[in-house]
Amino acid sequence: MNAEQQEWERVQASPEFARLRRRLRVFIFPMTVLFLGWYLLYVVLADYAHGFMSTKLIGNINVGLVFGLLQFVSTFLITWLYVRYADKHLDPVADKIREEIEGDAK
């Protein structure tokens, strides 16, 4: 095993790296479940609730169209929330790990 591999294994075993992974999972798993549930609801309603999804709201705009557009809105919202979360909770820890690695390499 070369020195670079040993360094990466040391970093991976460090408490800071474990904390970084834990913080990532705290955001990713609940948000993934939430989004997939929301998407599954959209698909199931589109397939089995034709009457509800074809209900006109304003002019030719129906519930199905609004739900479809809200899929895009929710994607952008999740992205925005992730960027805010990463800036506050992930990036500082990742920067600390990076500085430690780069400091050891010098």
C-alpha positions as CSV (number, residue, x, y, z in Angstrom):
1,M,0.0,0.0,0.0
2,N,1.5,3.4,-1.0
3,A,1.5,6.5,1.1
4,E,-1.4,8.1,-0.7
5,Q,-3.7,5.1,0.0
6,Q,-2.6,5.2,3.7
7,E,-3.4,8.9,3.9
8,W,-6.9,8.4,2.4
9,E,-7.6,5.5,4.8
10,R,-6.5,7.6,7.7
11,V,-8.8,10.4,6.7
12,Q,-11.7,8.0,6.1
13,A,-11.2,6.6,9.6
14,S,-11.1,10.0,11.2
15,P,-13.9,11.3,13.4
16,E,-14.1,14.5,11.3
17,F,-14.8,12.4,8.2
18,A,-17.4,10.3,10.1
19,R,-19.1,13.5,11.2
20,L,-19.1,14.8,7.6
21,R,-20.8,11.6,6.4
22,R,-23.3,11.6,9.2
23,R,-24.3,15.2,8.5
24,L,-24.7,14.4,4.8
25,R,-27.0,11.5,5.6
26,V,-29.0,13.6,8.0
27,F,-30.0,15.8,5.0
28,I,-30.0,13.3,2.1
29,F,-32.0,10.4,3.4
30,P,-35.1,12.3,4.7
31,M,-35.1,14.6,1.7
32,T,-34.9,11.7,-0.7
33,V,-37.7,9.9,1.0
34,L,-39.8,13.1,1.0
35,F,-39.2,13.7,-2.7
36,L,-39.7,10.1,-3.8
37,G,-43.0,10.1,-1.8
38,W,-44.1,13.3,-3.4
39,Y,-43.2,12.0,-6.9
40,L,-44.9,8.6,-6.2
41,L,-48.0,10.5,-5.1
42,Y,-48.0,12.4,-8.4
43,V,-47.5,9.2,-10.5
44,V,-50.2,7.2,-8.6
45,L,-52.7,10.1,-8.8
46,A,-52.0,10.5,-12.5
47,D,-52.6,6.8,-13.1
48,Y,-55.5,6.1,-10.8
49,A,-57.2,9.4,-10.1
50,H,-58.0,10.7,-13.6
51,G,-61.0,12.6,-12.4
52,F,-59.1,14.4,-9.7
53,M,-56.1,15.2,-11.8
54,S,-58.3,16.5,-14.7
55,T,-60.2,18.9,-12.4
56,K,-59.9,22.3,-14.0
57,L,-58.7,25.0,-11.7
58,I,-58.3,28.1,-13.9
59,G,-59.2,28.0,-17.6
60,N,-57.4,24.9,-19.1
61,I,-55.1,24.5,-16.2
62,N,-55.9,21.4,-14.3
63,V,-54.7,19.7,-11.1
64,G,-52.4,17.4,-13.0
65,L,-50.6,20.2,-14.7
66,V,-50.1,22.1,-11.4
67,F,-48.8,18.9,-9.7
68,G,-46.4,18.4,-12.7
69,L,-45.1,21.9,-12.4
70,L,-44.8,21.6,-8.7
71,Q,-42.4,18.7,-9.3
72,F,-40.0,21.2,-10.9
73,V,-40.5,23.7,-8.1
74,S,-39.8,21.0,-5.5
75,T,-36.6,20.0,-7.3
76,F,-35.3,23.6,-7.3
77,L,-36.4,24.0,-3.6
78,I,-34.5,20.9,-2.6
79,T,-31.5,22.1,-4.4
80,W,-31.6,25.5,-2.7
81,L,-32.1,23.9,0.7
82,Y,-29.1,21.5,0.0
83,V,-26.9,24.4,-0.9
84,R,-27.8,26.3,2.2
85,Y,-27.3,23.1,4.3
86,A,-24.0,22.3,2.7
87,D,-22.7,25.8,3.2
88,K,-23.5,25.8,6.9
89,H,-22.9,22.1,7.9
90,L,-20.9,20.3,5.3
91,D,-18.4,22.7,3.8
92,P,-16.7,23.8,7.0
93,V,-16.0,20.2,8.0
94,A,-14.9,19.3,4.4
95,D,-12.6,22.4,4.4
96,K,-11.1,21.3,7.7
97,I,-10.4,17.8,6.4
98,R,-9.0,19.3,3.1
99,E,-6.7,21.6,5.0
100,E,-5.5,18.7,7.2
101,I,-4.7,16.6,4.1
102,E,-3.0,19.4,2.2
103,G,-1.1,20.4,5.4
104,D,0.2,16.9,5.8
105,A,1.2,16.7,2.1
106,K,3.5,19.7,2.4
